[in-house]
Amino acid sequence: MSTDGIGTNGMPISSYLPPANTGATFNATSEYRIFNYSILSGDNRLIQTIERIYEPGNPSNLAATITDYNYDNFNHMQPTSIVTSISDGATISVYNKYPLDYTIGTASNSIAKGIKILQDKHIITPVIEQYIKKSNADGTNIGTISYKPAHSAGFCF
């Protein structure tokens, strides 16, 4: 290849550029290739985790925990329920409510006013209300084992 922009076959090195030292002028269409291309965007949410704990020296004896994450409100993309299944068959379910899970027109009490302020300021990730339920392996419900309403979560305004 020579240094004047002509390859050994006598052709320009790039078919888009004129050979060097020819006095050719460049214009906006010959030196740049313009393409349309797609921009991909999205989100990644944690859907499930599987945790296996093996007994040392006895890999056949293990305890497994499977946790499923559910997202029911795509306005805030936070997990609205987290369901954990334990090896013994018991299930623990955590249910969360966030500011955007509430529809508040005119706020009439301090809790509703506080949630409305969070919504207006686009503060969407604090858990406003949470309760945890546990079920036995046979499907019987132990009941709610923990409940955190908005006023006990420090959201009294």
C-alpha positions, 0 to 999 in steps of 0.5 A: 500500500502506498502513502497516497491513499491508493492500495496496491491494486490501484484502487482507493483504500476506502471507496468512500474517500477520494485518493490522497493528493488528488486535490479532491474536496470533501463534502458532508456526504462522502466522508461520513456514513449515516445510519439509523439504529435502534436504541434499546432500553429497559429494566432488570427486575429480580424475579427469583432467588434460590438459596441452597445450604448444604450440610458439610460432609453430606451434600445430599442433606440440604435446605433450600429457600426459593424467593419470588419477587412480584411487581404489580405496579409498573409506576414504581417498579418496586416489589409489591409482594415477596414470597419465600418458600422454605424446604419444609413447605412453609411459605412467608409472604411479604406485601408492600405498599408504596406511595404510588399504590394509593389514589389520593384526591383531596387528602383528608387526614395527616397520613393521606396528606403525607402520602400525597406529599411523597407523590408530589415530590416523586418520592416513590420508594419508601414502603408505606405499609407492610404486612407479613403472612406465614402459611404452614406446609399443609396450606393452613394459614398461621396468619399475619405475623407482622403488620406495619401501617403507615403511621407506625412507619414514621410517615405521620405528617 
